[in-house]
Amino acid sequence: MIRMIAFFCTVSLLFSCGNKEKQTAGILKPEKMQAVLWDIIRADVFTTQYIARDSSKNLTEENLKLQQQIFVIHHTSKEEFYRSYSYYKNNSKEMRAILDSMVSQADRKRTTGISPDKIP
């Protein structure tokens, strides 16, 4: 009887670990997702506040160019980012942790004057 319980515990442990690994395959790790998302948000702000002043530029095209540069910098792809974004959007606890960390970094920048990019 004890062997049977130990067997079921072991099997359930293996399956629970395996499901978590499969679930996050192809998804950016939280730290990388945070860095890419931070840069995407900054690019959006830059586009709406500065590029919008230039009537000769197409805002959508300019924003897409900036996003592509961000993906290159972070060694990821548009598809991987949006797949990860969708995953985190559907896993609110993990997304909240990413967003809370971003807000904390922005607050530290505001109070210390140090760029969030330079904060470890």
Secondary structure, DSSP 8 states (H G I E B T S, - for coil): -HHHHHHHHHHHHHHHHHHHHHHHTTS--HHHHHHHHHHHHHHHHHHHHTGGG-TTS-HHHHHHHHHHHHHHHTT--HHHHHHHHHHHHH-HHHHHHHHHHHHHHHHHHHHH---GGG--
